[in-house]
Amino acid sequence: MTELNVRKTQDEALDRIREQLLKLGNLAQDAIRKAVWALEKQDETLSREVLEGDDVLDDLASAIEEGCLLFTARYQPVAQDLRTISAINRMAIDLERIGDLGVSIAKITRFFFGKTLIKPLIDIPRMAEIVEEMIDGTMRAFINRDVEEAKRVCAMDDMLDDLDRQIFNELLLLMIENPRVIEQATQLVLVSRALERAGDHSTNLAEKTIYMVTGKHVKASEFRRKREE
């Protein structure tokens, strides 16, 4: 096989793994979106879909890991190709964990079936939208090799943290005023924290994308709002 044919075969193999990563990103987004929607609408069917979809997500993450190992063993990539396959392998782990957080929310959702919510859900759905936007942004940055887009994803995590703190403070006040809502408020705090952690995994995706493109290891905090001392 000529060198040109080897390169073509290698590029095609890498493209297939990239496509798998994009599919995994879509599955992770779906898990978050459906889980929070199930909470809003108390939709047991949708909650069950998230739980049942966990195996599909896990299997795809495992397939990506195996594909990355086989690619490395077969082609012994260097430089850009090595960074790309390394980034894909690690990004798959973060996407799988985002999917797990969606499953966690879906499990919590079952607590609310048949109950009246202690407050309208406004900030939690907004957090879910931001997480989806962050995942979508990292996937675009990955495909387009867009460092600036990846940096914007890192900055978006500030919005998630702000909402998480706001939700906690509001629910804490409700619990102080009415101890009977403590159990439900605690479950909502857990949902908020799961979404906040999903945002952290999304910034990990952005960090790995920047490394893939530039070869430089960065921290998401470099592109976020400066914390007060």
Secondary structure, 3 states (H helix, E strand, C coil): CCHHHHHHHHHHHHHHHHHHHHHHHHHHHHHHHHHHHHHHHCCHHHHHHHHHHHHHHHHHHHHHHHHHHHHHHHHCCCHHHHHHHHHHHHHHHHHHHHHHHHHHHHHHHHHHCCCCCCCCCCHHHHHHHHHHHHHHHHHHHHHHCCHHHHHHHHHHHHHHHHHHHHHHHHHHHHHHHCHHHHHHHHHHHHHHHHHHHHHHHHHHHHHHHHHHHHCCCCCHHHHCCCCCC
